[in-house]
Amino acid sequence: MKLSKLGCTLLFLGLFATPELNAQEVDKGYFMNPIKPGVRNYLSGNFAELRPNHFHTGLDLKTGGQQGIPVLAAADGWVHRIKISSFGYGNVIYLKHPNGKITLYGHLRNFNQELSEYMRNKMYEEKAIDLEIRPEPGELPVKQGQRIADSGNTGGSGGPHLHFEIRDSLDRAMDPLLFGFPEILDNIAPVPQSIAIVPLDIDSRVNGEFQRLQVTPVANGANYRLPSDIKITGKVGIEIRSYDQLDGASNRNGYPIFELADENGTLFNLTVDKVDFNYTRQFLLYTYQNRYTKLYFQKNLKFEFLSPLEENTGHLALEPGVKKNYKLKLRDTYGNEREVSFTLQGQDLETNINDDSAPSKASLEYLNNILKIKAPISSQGGLAKFSVGSNSFEMLPAYQDENSRTYLWDMNFGIPDEIDICTEILTPGINALIPVGKEISYSEENVQLNFKQETVLDDLFLRLSQARSSSSPKLLINDSQDYLWNAINILWTVPSYTGNKDRSHAYYTSGNSKSFLGGTWNGDTLNFGSRYLGEISILQDNTKPTIKVIRVNSSDLRFVIRDDLSGIDSYEAYVNGKWVLMRYEYKQAVIWSEKLTNEAFKGEVLLKVTDKAGNTAEWKGTIG
């Protein structure tokens, strides 16, 4: 095992999000609703909403399940960016406005005639199937209320709607509802689903144990409360799973404001109202498993949502015997508020507690930097010996009862090679500590992992194992609930691999799902990157994509294209030797032609479709 330090530079913690937008930044009434202004509108998503692996940065305006609803410019301005893509926002327009703000309109079915012709000409010039253009300021002016596009379902959309954003002059997302859209009504306060009380250091306890305790609030009139007092020792933090709803809509949304108070007043406020797109994956650190919002200071979080932004903010501690009542206020952008009341009581650190039933054998649990071991009581003794390099440390259980014993170890003190608990010897399987903000290269047998300064979100205790196979080797790096900020570079040497390397690549695998990561071979070593942790496999794709004809005539080319593993990488069509622009909707697996002129298609037709593994399928035909 070798851990080498390549360099160290502390990340600069700048102004990534303001705790509270000032009135000068929000021009109420400046923007009109881009969909059916003056008519009641509904949202399927809003700002501050937690989505799988990302944070929602705008509004999703419902279009009644339809495409083709006129999309209007929210204010005077000009086209700042315009893009056609099969993924992400799909077909998208960015407008710049005289007040310095930017508005974004995403998942569009099509642009208006002027913009469609503009983009079509550019795409034919560059022979590009996806293209982003940044016109000169004022080159493509628009007026407020002008139809710029029609709503659609392109890109990563899960159904027809308009994704609408407002950004500041530095391209940071702002909460559009702050700007005032009377078409959207909200008189409903947020609803709590679960409160988690979590230990924040090795001496913390929740109801006597080192545990994450999740409690379901119960109704208390119009508000909520936790059904019983929670005993705490040391520092604990609060996390919440909750949602908001708008009038007339059944779907659940997010909300931006959390405030904790005790009998003496407000302790802190957390307001999510502006986000820098360079740091949106920081939400994976800001939340627990993308579900619970963390209401406490984290030293490596690059957001400034908390006020006051201090190291002890949200770190709750009470002296033994002291009882304190708290109110957690949940508030949406419209000012609707709900309270969750709860009581914490300070408790001495105890070594004898009722810790439920004992496991049949020792279990290991990783809670950030703390290694928790729970084992059955043994007549052979209660001391555990932690071996760290050439040193060994003996320690008693942190707490126990007549059935079980629990040991706690701070891995910042050292990573144990093995732990002897008398009845068995445990191997934690932790290879190394990857510190946040440092450039580190880690090598283990046939694997080298290269971490840049902005790869990990927080200190990462690396767990690495391999399943060697000549046909389908696997690499396991931590698990899917451990997140990265940016991609890790991996060099994986597999000398026994018997597959066709020209068609073999790295895939992220989760159950039956396989996501192409790619990579290039240099001898027996595959070099690739992954933004996700968990199981990675080398898989071989020798199968060509399939092509099915829907329509081929003088006015239209339309096909269904599919690939069973690596996915579609590129496609190109020619009629009589001339390149033809083909548009792609991956959710329906359909491609179709867009002509540059009204000239009829005539002659030989050739369609080439290539997958990410390099397999190419062709279809040939003739239009008479």
CORBEL-V872568 format. One record per residue. SS is DSSP state (A for helix, B for strand, O for the rest). PSI is psi in degrees with one decimal (none if undefined). D_LAST is the distance of its C-alpha to the last C-alpha in Angstrom with 1 decimal. Layout:
ss->SS psi->PSI d_last->D_LAST
ss->SS psi->PSI d_last->D_LAST
This chain:
ss->O psi->134.6 d_last->67.3
ss->B psi->130.6 d_last->67.0
ss->B psi->115.6 d_last->66.5
ss->B psi->140.6 d_last->66.3
ss->B psi->118.9 d_last->66.5
ss->B psi->-19.8 d_last->64.1
ss->B psi->163.5 d_last->65.2
ss->B psi->123.0 d_last->66.3
ss->O psi->125.5 d_last->65.6
ss->O psi->136.4 d_last->66.4
ss->O psi->137.1 d_last->63.6
ss->O psi->125.0 d_last->64.3
ss->O psi->95.1 d_last->64.7
ss->O psi->-159.9 d_last->63.7
ss->O psi->88.9 d_last->63.1
ss->O psi->-26.2 d_last->60.1
ss->O psi->133.4 d_last->60.7
ss->O psi->143.4 d_last->63.4
ss->O psi->-31.1 d_last->65.8
ss->O psi->125.6 d_last->65.5
ss->O psi->139.0 d_last->63.4
ss->O psi->163.6 d_last->65.6
ss->A psi->-30.6 d_last->65.3
ss->A psi->-24.7 d_last->64.1
ss->A psi->-21.1 d_last->61.0
ss->O psi->108.5 d_last->59.9
ss->O psi->87.3 d_last->59.1
ss->O psi->132.6 d_last->59.4
ss->O psi->-5.0 d_last->57.4
ss->O psi->-37.4 d_last->55.4
ss->O psi->140.5 d_last->52.1
ss->O psi->159.3 d_last->50.5
ss->O psi->130.0 d_last->48.7
ss->O psi->-8.8 d_last->45.0
ss->O psi->120.3 d_last->44.0
ss->O psi->61.6 d_last->45.4
ss->O psi->140.4 d_last->48.5
ss->O psi->-5.7 d_last->51.5
ss->O psi->142.6 d_last->50.2
ss->O psi->128.5 d_last->51.5
ss->O psi->157.6 d_last->49.5
ss->O psi->152.8 d_last->49.7
ss->B psi->139.1 d_last->49.2
ss->B psi->-8.3 d_last->47.8
ss->B psi->150.8 d_last->49.1
ss->O psi->177.6 d_last->51.6
ss->O psi->146.0 d_last->53.2
ss->O psi->14.9 d_last->55.5
ss->B psi->133.4 d_last->53.7
ss->B psi->125.0 d_last->53.7
ss->B psi->162.8 d_last->50.3
ss->O psi->116.4 d_last->49.7
ss->O psi->11.4 d_last->50.2
ss->B psi->170.9 d_last->50.1
ss->B psi->134.8 d_last->51.7
ss->B psi->126.1 d_last->49.8
ss->O psi->13.2 d_last->50.1
ss->O psi->-154.8 d_last->49.1
ss->B psi->139.1 d_last->48.5
ss->B psi->107.1 d_last->45.7
ss->B psi->126.4 d_last->45.4
ss->B psi->146.5 d_last->44.2
ss->O psi->26.3 d_last->41.3
ss->O psi->28.7 d_last->42.0
ss->O psi->8.3 d_last->39.3
ss->O psi->157.8 d_last->36.7
ss->O psi->163.6 d_last->34.2
ss->O psi->10.6 d_last->33.6
ss->O psi->130.5 d_last->37.3
ss->B psi->132.6 d_last->37.9
ss->B psi->125.3 d_last->39.6
ss->B psi->148.1 d_last->42.1
ss->O psi->128.9 d_last->43.8
ss->O psi->-19.2 d_last->47.3
ss->O psi->167.1 d_last->48.9
ss->O psi->151.2 d_last->48.4
ss->B psi->-149.9 d_last->47.1
ss->B psi->160.4 d_last->44.1
ss->B psi->118.3 d_last->41.3
ss->B psi->-42.0 d_last->43.0
ss->B psi->151.9 d_last->40.3
ss->B psi->136.7 d_last->36.8
ss->B psi->140.9 d_last->34.8
ss->B psi->123.4 d_last->31.6
ss->O psi->152.0 d_last->32.2
ss->O psi->-9.7 d_last->31.2
ss->O psi->-179.8 d_last->35.0
ss->O psi->-126.5 d_last->38.4
ss->O psi->-1.9 d_last->38.3
ss->O psi->-133.6 d_last->34.5
ss->B psi->122.4 d_last->33.5
ss->B psi->144.2 d_last->36.9
ss->B psi->134.8 d_last->38.7
ss->B psi->125.8 d_last->42.2
ss->B psi->140.0 d_last->44.1
ss->B psi->141.5 d_last->47.3
ss->O psi->156.4 d_last->50.0
ss->O psi->-24.5 d_last->53.1
ss->O psi->4.5 d_last->55.4
ss->O psi->-12.3 d_last->54.0
ss->O psi->161.7 d_last->52.3
ss->B psi->136.1 d_last->48.7
ss->B psi->145.5 d_last->46.7
ss->B psi->140.3 d_last->43.8
ss->B psi->109.7 d_last->41.0
ss->B psi->165.0 d_last->39.1
ss->B psi->31.1 d_last->36.4
ss->B psi->142.3 d_last->34.6
ss->B psi->-44.8 d_last->31.3
ss->B psi->161.8 d_last->30.3
ss->B psi->170.4 d_last->32.1
ss->O psi->172.8 d_last->32.6
ss->A psi->-43.8 d_last->30.2
ss->A psi->-47.2 d_last->32.2
ss->A psi->-34.4 d_last->32.5
ss->A psi->-45.2 d_last->28.9
ss->A psi->-39.4 d_last->27.7
ss->A psi->-49.4 d_last->30.5
ss->A psi->-36.8 d_last->29.6
ss->A psi->-43.5 d_last->25.8
ss->A psi->-43.2 d_last->26.6
ss->A psi->-39.7 d_last->29.1
ss->A psi->-37.0 d_last->26.8
ss->A psi->-36.1 d_last->24.1
ss->A psi->-41.1 d_last->26.9
ss->A psi->-2.9 d_last->28.3
ss->O psi->51.8 d_last->25.1
ss->O psi->134.4 d_last->27.1
ss->O psi->-24.5 d_last->26.2
ss->O psi->141.5 d_last->29.8
ss->B psi->140.6 d_last->31.9
ss->B psi->132.0 d_last->35.3
ss->B psi->141.4 d_last->36.5
ss->O psi->92.4 d_last->40.0
ss->O psi->159.5 d_last->39.9
ss->O psi->145.9 d_last->43.0
ss->O psi->127.6 d_last->45.6
ss->O psi->-5.7 d_last->45.0
ss->O psi->-38.9 d_last->41.5
ss->O psi->81.2 d_last->40.0
ss->B psi->153.2 d_last->42.9
ss->B psi->156.6 d_last->43.0
ss->O psi->151.1 d_last->45.5
ss->O psi->133.2 d_last->47.1
ss->O psi->-6.7 d_last->45.3
ss->O psi->136.4 d_last->42.0
ss->B psi->119.1 d_last->38.9
ss->B psi->-17.9 d_last->37.5
ss->B psi->-179.1 d_last->35.2
ss->B psi->145.1 d_last->34.6
ss->B psi->155.8 d_last->36.1
ss->B psi->-150.0 d_last->34.2
ss->O psi->32.9 d_last->34.4
ss->O psi->163.9 d_last->33.0
ss->O psi->-144.6 d_last->34.7
ss->O psi->20.4 d_last->37.7
ss->O psi->143.2 d_last->38.3
ss->O psi->5.6 d_last->39.5
ss->O psi->163.6 d_last->38.4
ss->O psi->127.2 d_last->37.5
ss->B psi->173.0 d_last->40.2
ss->B psi->124.3 d_last->41.0
ss->B psi->122.6 d_last->42.9
ss->B psi->129.9 d_last->45.2
ss->B psi->154.2 d_last->47.6
ss->B psi->127.5 d_last->50.3
ss->B psi->154.5 d_last->51.3
ss->O psi->-176.8 d_last->54.2
ss->O psi->-18.3 d_last->54.0
ss->O psi->13.2 d_last->54.2
ss->O psi->28.4 d_last->51.1
ss->O psi->136.2 d_last->53.3
ss->B psi->136.2 d_last->52.3
ss->B psi->159.3 d_last->54.7
ss->O psi->110.2 d_last->55.3
ss->A psi->-29.1 d_last->53.4
ss->A psi->-18.7 d_last->55.7
ss->A psi->-21.1 d_last->58.5
ss->A psi->-8.2 d_last->57.0
ss->O psi->102.2 d_last->57.4
ss->O psi->98.8 d_last->54.6
ss->O psi->-15.3 d_last->56.4
ss->O psi->-17.5 d_last->53.3
ss->O psi->120.4 d_last->54.0
ss->O psi->140.4 d_last->57.3
ss->O psi->109.8 d_last->59.3
ss->O psi->19.4 d_last->62.8
ss->O psi->130.1 d_last->62.7
ss->O psi->155.1 d_last->64.5
ss->O psi->156.7 d_last->63.2
ss->B psi->124.3 d_last->64.0
ss->B psi->141.0 d_last->65.5
ss->B psi->-40.8 d_last->64.4
ss->B psi->141.0 d_last->66.3
ss->B psi->132.4 d_last->68.7
ss->B psi->132.6 d_last->69.1
ss->B psi->122.5 d_last->72.4
ss->B psi->141.3 d_last->71.8
ss->B psi->142.9 d_last->74.3
ss->O psi->-7.7 d_last->74.0
ss->O psi->177.4 d_last->76.2
ss->O psi->-23.2 d_last->77.9
ss->O psi->7.0 d_last->81.0
ss->O psi->145.5 d_last->79.1
ss->B psi->147.4 d_last->79.4
ss->B psi->114.7 d_last->78.0
ss->O psi->42.2 d_last->80.4
ss->O psi->-13.6 d_last->82.1
ss->B psi->156.2 d_last->79.0
ss->O psi->94.4 d_last->76.6
ss->O psi->156.9 d_last->73.6
ss->O psi->115.3 d_last->70.8
ss->B psi->118.9 d_last->71.9
ss->B psi->128.2 d_last->69.4
ss->B psi->135.2 d_last->71.0
ss->O psi->120.6 d_last->69.4
ss->O psi->153.6 d_last->71.0
ss->B psi->153.5 d_last->72.5
ss->B psi->142.4 d_last->72.6
ss->B psi->77.2 d_last->75.6
ss->O psi->-130.0 d_last->75.4
ss->O psi->-9.8 d_last->72.4
ss->B psi->-164.9 d_last->72.5
ss->B psi->163.3 d_last->72.6
ss->B psi->158.3 d_last->75.0
ss->O psi->139.0 d_last->75.3
ss->O psi->-17.5 d_last->77.3
ss->O psi->160.5 d_last->79.8
ss->O psi->148.7 d_last->81.3
ss->B psi->127.3 d_last->79.8
ss->B psi->134.3 d_last->82.2
ss->B psi->151.4 d_last->81.2
ss->B psi->134.0 d_last->82.7
ss->O psi->-156.2 d_last->81.7
ss->O psi->132.5 d_last->78.6
ss->B psi->160.2 d_last->75.8
ss->B psi->163.1 d_last->72.6
ss->B psi->135.8 d_last->70.8
ss->B psi->152.2 d_last->67.1
ss->B psi->138.6 d_last->65.5
ss->B psi->127.2 d_last->62.5
ss->B psi->178.1 d_last->61.7
ss->B psi->166.6 d_last->59.2
ss->B psi->158.3 d_last->59.0
ss->O psi->153.9 d_last->57.4
ss->O psi->160.0 d_last->56.5
ss->O psi->132.1 d_last->57.3
ss->O psi->10.4 d_last->55.0
ss->O psi->136.6 d_last->53.1
ss->O psi->-18.7 d_last->53.6
ss->O psi->155.0 d_last->52.0
ss->O psi->135.5 d_last->54.3
ss->B psi->179.2 d_last->54.3
ss->O psi->-178.2 d_last->56.4
ss->O psi->160.0 d_last->59.2
ss->O psi->-13.2 d_last->60.8
ss->B psi->130.4 d_last->64.6
ss->B psi->135.0 d_last->67.2
ss->B psi->129.7 d_last->70.9
ss->B psi->133.3 d_last->73.8
ss->B psi->152.6 d_last->77.3
ss->B psi->-164.6 d_last->80.7
ss->O psi->-20.7 d_last->84.0
ss->O psi->-3.2 d_last->84.5
ss->B psi->-167.3 d_last->81.1
ss->B psi->131.6 d_last->77.6
ss->B psi->-42.9 d_last->77.2
ss->B psi->164.2 d_last->73.7
ss->B psi->140.1 d_last->70.4
ss->B psi->116.9 d_last->66.9
ss->B psi->122.7 d_last->64.3
ss->O psi->101.2 d_last->60.6
ss->O psi->-5.1 d_last->59.2
ss->B psi->136.8 d_last->57.5
ss->B psi->133.1 d_last->55.6
ss->O psi->127.3 d_last->54.5
ss->A psi->-19.0 d_last->51.1
ss->A psi->-14.6 d_last->52.4
ss->A psi->16.2 d_last->54.7
ss->A psi->-29.6 d_last->52.9
ss->A psi->-6.9 d_last->53.1
ss->A psi->-16.7 d_last->56.8
ss->A psi->-18.7 d_last->56.5
ss->A psi->-21.8 d_last->56.4
ss->A psi->-31.7 d_last->60.0
ss->A psi->-18.9 d_last->60.9
ss->B psi->164.5 d_last->60.2
ss->B psi->112.7 d_last->61.1
ss->O psi->35.7 d_last->58.0
ss->O psi->15.8 d_last->56.0
ss->O psi->-40.6 d_last->58.1
ss->B psi->134.7 d_last->61.6
ss->B psi->127.8 d_last->62.4
ss->B psi->124.2 d_last->65.2
ss->O psi->52.2 d_last->68.0
ss->O psi->156.0 d_last->69.9
ss->O psi->134.2 d_last->69.9
ss->O psi->124.1 d_last->68.0
ss->O psi->-26.8 d_last->68.9
ss->O psi->4.2 d_last->65.5
ss->O psi->127.5 d_last->63.4
ss->O psi->32.4 d_last->61.9
ss->O psi->153.6 d_last->62.1
ss->O psi->48.9 d_last->64.9
ss->O psi->-30.0 d_last->64.6
ss->B psi->142.4 d_last->68.2
ss->B psi->119.3 d_last->71.1
ss->O psi->148.0 d_last->73.5
ss->O psi->81.6 d_last->71.5
ss->O psi->158.3 d_last->74.3
ss->O psi->-27.2 d_last->74.6
ss->O psi->3.2 d_last->76.5
ss->O psi->124.7 d_last->74.4
ss->O psi->-1.0 d_last->73.7
ss->O psi->98.4 d_last->75.8
ss->B psi->132.4 d_last->78.2
ss->O psi->144.1 d_last->81.6
ss->O psi->145.0 d_last->84.8
ss->O psi->150.6 d_last->88.3
ss->O psi->132.9 d_last->89.5
ss->O psi->-14.5 d_last->90.7
ss->O psi->131.8 d_last->89.0
ss->B psi->136.2 d_last->86.8
ss->B psi->139.8 d_last->84.4
ss->B psi->139.1 d_last->82.1
ss->B psi->154.8 d_last->78.7
ss->B psi->122.5 d_last->76.1
ss->B psi->115.7 d_last->72.4
ss->B psi->129.0 d_last->70.8
ss->B psi->122.4 d_last->67.0
ss->B psi->132.2 d_last->65.7
ss->O psi->179.6 d_last->62.2
ss->O psi->-25.9 d_last->61.1
ss->O psi->-0.3 d_last->62.4
ss->O psi->1.8 d_last->65.9
ss->O psi->132.6 d_last->65.9
ss->B psi->143.5 d_last->68.2
ss->B psi->145.9 d_last->69.2
ss->B psi->143.9 d_last->72.1
ss->B psi->116.1 d_last->72.6
ss->B psi->140.0 d_last->76.3
ss->B psi->159.2 d_last->77.5
ss->B psi->130.7 d_last->80.8
ss->B psi->145.4 d_last->81.3
ss->B psi->127.2 d_last->84.6
ss->B psi->145.5 d_last->85.7
ss->O psi->143.2 d_last->86.8
ss->O psi->154.8 d_last->88.6
ss->O psi->117.7 d_last->86.8
ss->O psi->148.7 d_last->87.7
ss->O psi->-13.2 d_last->87.6
ss->B psi->110.4 d_last->88.1
ss->O psi->163.0 d_last->85.5
ss->O psi->108.9 d_last->84.0
ss->O psi->38.1 d_last->80.6
ss->O psi->-162.0 d_last->79.3
ss->O psi->152.7 d_last->78.8
ss->O psi->145.5 d_last->78.8
ss->O psi->157.9 d_last->75.8
ss->O psi->-30.5 d_last->76.3
ss->O psi->170.6 d_last->75.8
ss->O psi->142.5 d_last->75.3
ss->B psi->146.5 d_last->72.1
ss->B psi->139.0 d_last->70.7
ss->B psi->137.2 d_last->69.2
ss->B psi->118.3 d_last->67.9
ss->B psi->91.5 d_last->68.6
ss->O psi->-116.9 d_last->67.7
ss->O psi->1.4 d_last->70.4
ss->B psi->127.7 d_last->72.6
ss->B psi->121.2 d_last->72.6
ss->B psi->126.0 d_last->73.9
ss->B psi->123.7 d_last->75.3
ss->B psi->126.1 d_last->76.6
ss->B psi->156.9 d_last->78.5
ss->B psi->151.9 d_last->81.0
ss->O psi->142.0 d_last->84.7
ss->O psi->142.5 d_last->86.2
ss->O psi->-10.3 d_last->89.8
ss->O psi->-5.5 d_last->89.2
ss->O psi->166.3 d_last->89.3
ss->O psi->-4.2 d_last->87.3
ss->O psi->140.3 d_last->86.9
ss->B psi->138.8 d_last->83.5
ss->B psi->118.6 d_last->83.2
ss->B psi->119.7 d_last->80.3
ss->B psi->117.7 d_last->79.7
ss->B psi->103.0 d_last->78.1
ss->O psi->-126.6 d_last->78.0
ss->O psi->0.2 d_last->81.6
ss->B psi->153.7 d_last->83.0
ss->B psi->146.8 d_last->83.6
ss->B psi->129.0 d_last->84.5
ss->B psi->139.4 d_last->86.2
ss->B psi->148.7 d_last->85.8
ss->O psi->163.8 d_last->86.7
ss->O psi->145.6 d_last->84.3
ss->O psi->-35.7 d_last->83.4
ss->B psi->161.2 d_last->84.2
ss->B psi->168.3 d_last->84.8
ss->O psi->-163.7 d_last->86.1
ss->O psi->-12.1 d_last->87.6
ss->O psi->-32.7 d_last->84.2
ss->B psi->161.7 d_last->82.0
ss->B psi->143.8 d_last->82.3
ss->B psi->127.7 d_last->79.9
ss->B psi->145.3 d_last->79.7
ss->B psi->136.0 d_last->78.0
ss->B psi->127.7 d_last->77.2
ss->B psi->111.7 d_last->75.9
ss->O psi->-10.7 d_last->73.4
ss->O psi->-21.1 d_last->74.0
ss->O psi->-21.9 d_last->77.4
ss->O psi->147.6 d_last->75.7
ss->O psi->117.0 d_last->73.1
ss->O psi->137.2 d_last->74.9
ss->O psi->-38.6 d_last->74.1
ss->B psi->160.8 d_last->75.7
ss->B psi->120.2 d_last->77.9
ss->B psi->111.9 d_last->80.7
ss->O psi->29.1 d_last->81.7
ss->O psi->-51.9 d_last->84.3
ss->O psi->-21.4 d_last->82.4
ss->O psi->162.2 d_last->79.2
ss->B psi->125.3 d_last->77.6
ss->B psi->142.7 d_last->74.5
ss->O psi->110.3 d_last->71.9
ss->O psi->-27.3 d_last->70.2
ss->O psi->23.8 d_last->67.2
ss->O psi->122.3 d_last->67.0
ss->O psi->-40.3 d_last->66.2
ss->B psi->161.4 d_last->66.8
ss->B psi->123.6 d_last->67.1
ss->B psi->103.4 d_last->64.2
ss->O psi->146.9 d_last->65.8
ss->O psi->144.1 d_last->63.8
ss->O psi->11.9 d_last->63.3
ss->B psi->152.7 d_last->63.7
ss->B psi->116.6 d_last->61.6
ss->B psi->140.1 d_last->62.3
ss->B psi->127.1 d_last->61.0
ss->B psi->131.8 d_last->61.9
ss->B psi->138.2 d_last->61.8
ss->B psi->111.9 d_last->62.3
ss->O psi->-112.1 d_last->61.9
ss->O psi->16.0 d_last->58.2
ss->B psi->135.4 d_last->57.1
ss->B psi->127.2 d_last->57.5
ss->B psi->128.1 d_last->56.8
ss->B psi->116.2 d_last->56.7
ss->B psi->128.5 d_last->57.6
ss->O psi->176.9 d_last->57.4
ss->O psi->-26.7 d_last->59.7
ss->O psi->34.1 d_last->57.3
ss->O psi->-50.3 d_last->56.1
ss->B psi->147.4 d_last->58.5
ss->O psi->-35.1 d_last->59.5
ss->O psi->170.1 d_last->63.0
ss->O psi->129.0 d_last->65.1
ss->B psi->122.3 d_last->63.3
ss->B psi->104.0 d_last->65.2
ss->B psi->130.7 d_last->62.8
ss->O psi->118.8 d_last->62.4
ss->B psi->130.0 d_last->60.3
ss->B psi->160.6 d_last->59.8
ss->B psi->146.4 d_last->57.5
ss->B psi->102.0 d_last->56.3
ss->O psi->133.0 d_last->55.8
ss->O psi->140.8 d_last->53.2
ss->O psi->-20.8 d_last->51.5
ss->O psi->-30.4 d_last->48.2
ss->O psi->70.3 d_last->48.3
ss->O psi->151.4 d_last->51.1
ss->B psi->149.7 d_last->52.0
ss->B psi->127.5 d_last->53.7
ss->B psi->117.8 d_last->55.6
ss->B psi->107.5 d_last->56.7
ss->O psi->-136.4 d_last->58.8
ss->O psi->176.3 d_last->56.9
ss->O psi->-12.5 d_last->54.2
ss->O psi->0.3 d_last->56.8
ss->O psi->128.3 d_last->57.8
ss->B psi->152.7 d_last->55.6
ss->B psi->153.8 d_last->54.8
ss->B psi->-53.0 d_last->54.4
ss->B psi->171.9 d_last->52.0
ss->B psi->146.1 d_last->50.5
ss->B psi->142.1 d_last->52.7
ss->B psi->132.0 d_last->51.8
ss->B psi->129.6 d_last->52.2
ss->B psi->113.6 d_last->52.7
ss->B psi->113.8 d_last->52.7
ss->B psi->123.0 d_last->53.7
ss->O psi->79.5 d_last->52.8
ss->O psi->-22.2 d_last->53.9
ss->O psi->1.3 d_last->53.6
ss->O psi->129.9 d_last->49.9
ss->O psi->-0.7 d_last->47.9
ss->O psi->170.9 d_last->44.4
ss->O psi->107.4 d_last->41.6
ss->A psi->-25.6 d_last->42.4
ss->A psi->-21.4 d_last->39.0
ss->A psi->11.6 d_last->37.8
ss->B psi->134.4 d_last->41.1
ss->B psi->172.5 d_last->42.0
ss->B psi->140.6 d_last->44.5
ss->B psi->139.0 d_last->43.9
ss->B psi->124.2 d_last->46.1
ss->B psi->134.0 d_last->46.8
ss->B psi->103.9 d_last->48.3
ss->O psi->-126.5 d_last->48.5
ss->O psi->-2.6 d_last->45.0
ss->B psi->135.5 d_last->43.5
ss->B psi->123.4 d_last->42.3
ss->B psi->128.6 d_last->41.4
ss->B psi->125.6 d_last->40.1
ss->B psi->-28.0 d_last->42.6
ss->B psi->-143.0 d_last->41.1
ss->O psi->162.1 d_last->43.4
ss->B psi->144.4 d_last->43.6
ss->B psi->138.4 d_last->45.5
ss->B psi->94.9 d_last->48.3
ss->O psi->-121.6 d_last->49.7
ss->O psi->7.7 d_last->50.8
ss->B psi->127.8 d_last->50.8
ss->B psi->124.4 d_last->48.1
ss->B psi->118.9 d_last->48.3
ss->B psi->174.0 d_last->46.8
ss->B psi->153.8 d_last->47.8
ss->B psi->133.6 d_last->48.3
ss->B psi->-2.2 d_last->49.3
ss->B psi->146.4 d_last->50.4
ss->O psi->158.2 d_last->53.3
ss->B psi->-142.6 d_last->53.5
ss->B psi->130.0 d_last->51.8
ss->B psi->132.7 d_last->49.4
ss->B psi->154.4 d_last->47.8
ss->B psi->118.2 d_last->46.0
ss->B psi->152.3 d_last->43.0
ss->B psi->131.9 d_last->40.3
ss->O psi->104.6 d_last->36.6
ss->O psi->4.7 d_last->34.7
ss->O psi->129.9 d_last->31.9
ss->O psi->153.8 d_last->28.4
ss->O psi->159.2 d_last->26.9
ss->B psi->146.2 d_last->24.7
ss->B psi->125.7 d_last->21.2
ss->B psi->129.9 d_last->20.0
ss->B psi->129.4 d_last->16.7
ss->B psi->-49.1 d_last->17.3
ss->B psi->132.6 d_last->14.1
ss->B psi->107.7 d_last->10.7
ss->O psi->-171.2 d_last->8.5
ss->O psi->-17.2 d_last->8.2
ss->O psi->-14.5 d_last->12.0
ss->O psi->139.8 d_last->13.4
ss->B psi->129.8 d_last->13.8
ss->B psi->129.3 d_last->16.8
ss->B psi->159.0 d_last->18.7
ss->B psi->125.9 d_last->22.2
ss->B psi->136.6 d_last->23.9
ss->B psi->156.3 d_last->27.4
ss->O psi->140.6 d_last->30.1
ss->O psi->-9.0 d_last->33.3
ss->O psi->-73.5 d_last->35.9
ss->O psi->-28.5 d_last->35.6
ss->O psi->159.3 d_last->32.9
ss->B psi->131.3 d_last->29.7
ss->B psi->-45.9 d_last->30.4
ss->B psi->163.5 d_last->27.2
ss->B psi->147.5 d_last->23.4
ss->B psi->142.4 d_last->20.8
ss->B psi->145.7 d_last->17.1
ss->B psi->138.7 d_last->14.9
ss->B psi->119.5 d_last->11.5
ss->O psi->36.2 d_last->11.0
ss->O psi->-4.3 d_last->14.8
ss->B psi->135.8 d_last->15.9
ss->B psi->136.6 d_last->18.1
ss->B psi->131.1 d_last->17.3
ss->B psi->126.0 d_last->20.3
ss->B psi->131.1 d_last->20.6
ss->B psi->153.8 d_last->23.5
ss->B psi->131.7 d_last->25.5
ss->B psi->101.8 d_last->27.9
ss->O psi->-26.0 d_last->29.8
ss->O psi->-31.5 d_last->31.8
ss->O psi->-3.7 d_last->28.7
ss->O psi->33.2 d_last->27.0
ss->B psi->136.5 d_last->23.8
ss->B psi->147.8 d_last->21.7
ss->B psi->157.3 d_last->19.3
ss->B psi->148.7 d_last->17.6
ss->B psi->115.8 d_last->19.4
ss->O psi->151.5 d_last->17.7
ss->O psi->-34.0 d_last->20.0
ss->O psi->179.0 d_last->18.6
ss->O psi->3.7 d_last->16.7
ss->O psi->134.5 d_last->13.9
ss->O psi->143.1 d_last->10.5
ss->O psi->135.6 d_last->8.8
ss->O psi->136.4 d_last->5.9
ss->B psi->-160.5 d_last->6.2
ss->B psi->138.7 d_last->8.6
ss->B psi->131.3 d_last->10.5
ss->B psi->126.2 d_last->14.2
ss->B psi->125.6 d_last->17.0
ss->B psi->130.4 d_last->20.6
ss->B psi->125.6 d_last->23.4
ss->B psi->134.6 d_last->27.0
ss->B psi->176.5 d_last->30.2
ss->O psi->-14.2 d_last->33.6
ss->O psi->-5.1 d_last->34.8
ss->O psi->4.7 d_last->32.1
ss->O psi->134.1 d_last->29.9
ss->B psi->132.3 d_last->26.2
ss->B psi->148.5 d_last->23.4
ss->B psi->147.3 d_last->19.7
ss->B psi->133.7 d_last->16.5
ss->B psi->143.1 d_last->13.4
ss->B psi->-178.0 d_last->9.8
ss->B psi->135.2 d_last->6.2
ss->B psi->119.0 d_last->3.8
ss->O psi->none d_last->0.0
